[in-house]
Amino acid sequence: GDSVTQMEGPVTLSEEAFLTINCTYTATGYPSLFWYVQYPGEGLQLLLKATKADDKGSNKGFEATYRKETTSFHLEKGSVQVSDSAVYFCALSDTGGSYIPTFGRGTSLIVHP
Amino acid sequence: GAVVSQHPSRVICKSGTSVKIECRSLDFQATTMFWYRQFPKQSLMLMATSNEGSKATYEQGVEKDKFLINHASLTLSTLTVTSAHPEDSSFYICSASRDKQTEAFFGQGTRLTVV
């Protein structure tokens, strides 16, 4: 079945550092890919998405490119802020059928001033 | 936008009692709603999918008699945890979508503590 693998956290960075959170997936079809962010004590917010190969999703300085050849959707940000501290979830949905996202385990990001 | 509101955000209940969590789509009609459970430092586990006007579809291993889901209208789904036990303490999150082929939007979650 479909699955998503994320790098284990926590990822600890200093403010203004470069961020990469790796995500790879396994899917039988051509899924849409998502990054969600969960701030402490809150639900999930969609951060960005890409629906086909080579698409780049971007939002709030975060970017991720849908790489079909490497089945990856790594999240990047050039300069993180303390306010980016949260848990980030990579997810996919098989658009061939119902939209029921499959989530990775989540990666905690801690940004120090 | 697409706003999904969950209520309450936090609830504490005694063992053996039942507690109801509401999930509302505020600015769109949600034909499909999803209920997830999140354990500490873990990912979201899909519990069930509910479609307006029909019975919910539960994932394997989820007790349908314990976690009652009702989706009576296009803007409201409820999850009732019956005969709550301390092991039911968790973070419950709902999401809602306009239809099965459209991405879902998440509520802010409900922290349930059973004492």
Interface residues (C-beta under 8 A of the other chain):
Chain A: S32 F34 Y36 G41 E42 G43 L44 Q45 L46 K49 F89 S93 T95 G97 S98 Y99 I100 P101 F103 G104 R105 G106 S108
Chain B: V4 Q6 T32 F34 K41 Q42 S43 L44 L46 T49 I93 S95 S97 K100 Q101 T102 E103 A104 F105 F106 G107 Q108 G109 R111
